Amino acid sequence: MEKSKIRVIYEYEFRRGTTVSETARNINAVFGEGSTTKATVGNWFINFRDGDFSLANEPRGRPKTKVDNDHLRAVVESDPSQSTPIQRFQYCIDANGHHFEHLL
């Protein structure tokens, strides 16, 4: 089922006073297990309680990087003996090192 259609059902169930658990159970019973989760329903119910009844997707995305890729590449290439944990610490890169993946 399309997300936009299921969101209308979330709002309908919210306005009926149905609980988060009941809403998730009802939707999954009709549209199949895994159609929604209690966490998803709960997030939408929070929006509705706050008066936000917009059913549109909110823009998401990755935050802009604060590290200059060219500078970081130069550092990595200039001293390959330097360990990745030290470089992550110096440049505030997360422990997963995702920023390094496309540079190496």
Contacts in CASP RR format, 6 or more apart in sequence:
PFRMAT RR
TARGET T0000
AUTHOR 0000-0000-0000
METHOD contacts of the structure
MODEL  1
MEKSKIRVIYEYEFRRGTTVSETARNINAVFGEGSTTKATVGNWFINFRD
GDFSLANEPRGRPKTKVDNDHLRAVVESDPSQSTPIQRFQYCIDANGHHF
EHLL
1 31 0 8 1.000
1 35 0 8 1.000
3 57 0 8 1.000
4 55 0 8 1.000
6 27 0 8 1.000
6 31 0 8 1.000
6 35 0 8 1.000
6 36 0 8 1.000
7 44 0 8 1.000
7 55 0 8 1.000
8 55 0 8 1.000
9 23 0 8 1.000
9 27 0 8 1.000
10 23 0 8 1.000
10 36 0 8 1.000
10 41 0 8 1.000
10 44 0 8 1.000
10 45 0 8 1.000
10 48 0 8 1.000
11 44 0 8 1.000
11 48 0 8 1.000
11 53 0 8 1.000
11 55 0 8 1.000
13 22 0 8 1.000
13 23 0 8 1.000
13 26 0 8 1.000
13 27 0 8 1.000
13 41 0 8 1.000
14 23 0 8 1.000
14 44 0 8 1.000
14 45 0 8 1.000
14 48 0 8 1.000
18 26 0 8 1.000
20 38 0 8 1.000
20 41 0 8 1.000
20 42 0 8 1.000
20 45 0 8 1.000
21 38 0 8 1.000
23 36 0 8 1.000
23 41 0 8 1.000
23 45 0 8 1.000
24 36 0 8 1.000
24 37 0 8 1.000
24 38 0 8 1.000
24 40 0 8 1.000
24 41 0 8 1.000
27 35 0 8 1.000
27 36 0 8 1.000
27 41 0 8 1.000
28 34 0 8 1.000
28 35 0 8 1.000
28 36 0 8 1.000
47 53 0 8 1.000
47 54 0 8 1.000
65 99 0 8 1.000
66 92 0 8 1.000
67 91 0 8 1.000
67 92 0 8 1.000
67 93 0 8 1.000
67 99 0 8 1.000
69 103 0 8 1.000
72 91 0 8 1.000
72 99 0 8 1.000
72 100 0 8 1.000
72 103 0 8 1.000
73 103 0 8 1.000
75 82 0 8 1.000
75 87 0 8 1.000
76 82 0 8 1.000
76 87 0 8 1.000
76 100 0 8 1.000
76 103 0 8 1.000
76 104 0 8 1.000
84 97 0 8 1.000
84 100 0 8 1.000
87 93 0 8 1.000
87 100 0 8 1.000
88 94 0 8 1.000
88 95 0 8 1.000
88 97 0 8 1.000
88 100 0 8 1.000
91 99 0 8 1.000
93 99 0 8 1.000
93 100 0 8 1.000
END
